[in-house]
Amino acid sequence: MSRPAVVKALWGAAVLVLVAGCSSGGAEDPPGTAPPTSVTATATVSAAPSGSPAPGTAPAKGGAAAKGTHTEGLKSPWGLAALPGGDLLVSSRDERTITRVDGRTGAKTPLGVVPGVVPGGEGGLMGLAVRDGWVYAYLTAESDNRIVRMRYGDGDRLGAPEPVLTGIPKGVVHNGGRIAFGPDGMLYAGTGETGRTGLAQDRASLGGKILRMTPEGAPAPGNPSAGSVVYSYGHRNVQGIAWDTAGRLWAAEFGQNTWDELNLIESGRNYGWPEVEGRAGRAGFVDPVAQWPTSEASPSGIAYARGAIWMAGLRGERLWRVPLSGTKLAADPEAFLTEEYGRLRTVLAEGGGRLWLVTSETDTRGTPEEGDDRILRLEVS
C-alpha cells in the first residue's frame, strides 16, 4: 500500500504541515544525526465533501498539523485513554495487553496482559476509559463482550479485573467496543449487533445499542427504561462516541454496503438499523447528521475539538473533520491525511486543539510498514 506524502486538494485550500516531533523510536534520521527542531514539509490535504451545509451558513474551513509520530511499534492498538498526569494508556486488541505511553517522550511501559480476554475476528481487548483510579476496559470474553475495571496506581500494575457489565453479545464481527465517561459522570458504551441484525431492534438485547450506566454498571438514572442500561437502539456497530461543548452526544456507526453515519444521539431514539441505512426520512427513525460511502470512511473513533467532530476512517484511511453548528452541519466535512498513515482507529482530544490519533495497520486488515502501528499527535483548527 502506498502512502503518499502529498495528496490532491479536493476542497478549499487547507494545508497540512508535517513537523518533526519528539518521540521514542519515531525518528527516521540517519544514525548520528540530531532530530531537526524546526524543519517542516508541506502537503496539501484531500477533502472529499459529503452532505450539505446548513442553510445560510458559510463553509467553516479548518486544518490539521501533524506533529509527527509520538510513539510506534504498537501491535493491534485499539483503545486509548488519558491518565490525569498526561500519559496515555493504549490497549492491544489481539495481544490482550495495556501499555502506558509517556505523554511527553512517547516511551512505552507494558502493564501486562488483561486476564479473561479471548481475541478473535473483530473482538479482543478494545475500548479504555479512566476514572478515579480505575481503568475500565471493554473486552471479548469466552461467552460474551463485557466491561471490566481494574485498579491502577503506583508501580505500573493493574489490579484483577472486576466485572462492571456482562452479557453484551459477541461475534466474529460487529462487537462495538468504545467506552467513555460522559459529562454527566455516567459510563457510555457503543455495542454491535454481531452480524445478527435483529438484535439492533430488540430492546431486551444489549447488542446494537448505546448503553449508559453508573461507574459500577447499574442502569443510569434517567435512562429510557427503568432497570435497563439501553440508552439508544437501532445501531449496527458503534465504535465512536464523543460529546460537544454543549454536552450533546455524537456517535459514529458502520454502515453495511451504502452509508456510514455520524449520529446525534438522544435518549430512547431508534437509529434505524436494519430497517434503514443512512438518511431515509422515515417516521420513527432518526436520520444521521452526516453520511459517507463506506469506501470513504468505515468510521471508528471520534473526538470533538475546535467546533468539529474528528472521525477516524479505517477502510477510508483518512481523518474526517465534521464542522458543526449546534445540532447541524456547519459546512461540508473535510478529509485529512488521506492514505498517508493507512487505517485510522482512534481519536482522542487532548485539549487546546490537540488530538491523539492511533493507526490500525496491524489488525490483520492493513498493510503494515516499518514503525506500524503508531500514535500521532495533531494540532487542529
GIJO-V66096 format. One record per backbone hydrogen bond with DSSP energy under -0.5 kcal/mol. NH is the residue of the N-H (numbers start at 1). CO is the residue of the C=O. If there is no record, write none. Layout:
NH,CO ; NH,CO
This chain:
7,44 ; 10,8 ; 14,11 ; 16,43 ; 17,15 ; 18,16 ; 18,41 ; 19,17 ; 19,66 ; 20,39 ; 24,70 ; 25,23 ; 33,30 ; 41,18 ; 43,16 ; 45,14 ; 49,47 ; 54,329 ; 57,54 ; 61,59 ; 65,379 ; 66,17 ; 66,64 ; 67,65 ; 67,377 ; 70,375 ; 71,375 ; 72,24 ; 73,371 ; 74,373 ; 76,74 ; 78,91 ; 79,126 ; 81,89 ; 83,87 ; 86,83 ; 88,101 ; 89,81 ; 90,99 ; 91,79 ; 92,97 ; 93,76 ; 93,91 ; 96,92 ; 98,112 ; 99,90 ; 100,109 ; 101,88 ; 102,107 ; 106,102 ; 109,100 ; 111,98 ; 112,98 ; 114,96 ; 115,113 ; 117,114 ; 118,140 ; 120,123 ; 122,172 ; 123,120 ; 125,93 ; 126,124 ; 126,138 ; 127,177 ; 129,136 ; 131,134 ; 134,131 ; 135,150 ; 136,129 ; 136,134 ; 137,148 ; 138,127 ; 139,137 ; 139,146 ; 140,124 ; 141,139 ; 141,144 ; 145,168 ; 146,139 ; 147,165 ; 148,137 ; 149,162 ; 150,135 ; 152,133 ; 153,157 ; 156,153 ; 158,111 ; 159,151 ; 162,149 ; 164,147 ; 165,147 ; 168,145 ; 177,190 ; 178,190 ; 178,238 ; 180,188 ; 182,186 ; 185,182 ; 187,213 ; 188,180 ; 189,211 ; 190,178 ; 191,189 ; 191,209 ; 193,236 ; 194,174 ; 196,193 ; 197,195 ; 199,196 ; 200,197 ; 201,198 ; 202,198 ; 202,199 ; 203,201 ; 205,202 ; 208,192 ; 209,206 ; 210,232 ; 211,189 ; 212,229 ; 213,187 ; 214,218 ; 217,214 ; 220,212 ; 223,220 ; 228,225 ; 231,210 ; 232,210 ; 233,269 ; 234,200 ; 234,208 ; 235,208 ; 238,191 ; 239,237 ; 239,252 ; 240,252 ; 242,250 ; 244,248 ; 247,244 ; 249,265 ; 250,242 ; 251,263 ; 252,240 ; 253,261 ; 254,237 ; 260,292 ; 261,253 ; 262,290 ; 263,251 ; 265,249 ; 265,263 ; 268,231 ; 269,266 ; 271,233 ; 271,269 ; 273,234 ; 275,272 ; 276,272 ; 285,282 ; 286,270 ; 287,285 ; 289,262 ; 290,262 ; 292,260 ; 294,258 ; 296,293 ; 297,293 ; 297,294 ; 300,312 ; 301,345 ; 303,310 ; 305,308 ; 308,305 ; 309,322 ; 310,303 ; 311,309 ; 311,320 ; 312,301 ; 313,318 ; 314,297 ; 314,298 ; 316,297 ; 317,314 ; 319,336 ; 320,311 ; 320,318 ; 321,334 ; 322,309 ; 322,320 ; 323,321 ; 324,307 ; 325,328 ; 328,325 ; 330,323 ; 331,323 ; 333,50 ; 334,321 ; 336,319 ; 339,317 ; 340,337 ; 341,337 ; 344,313 ; 345,358 ; 346,358 ; 348,356 ; 350,354 ; 351,354 ; 354,351 ; 355,378 ; 356,348 ; 357,376 ; 358,346 ; 359,374 ; 360,343 ; 372,369 ; 375,71 ; 376,357 ; 377,68 ; 378,355 ; 379,65 ; 380,353 ; 381,63
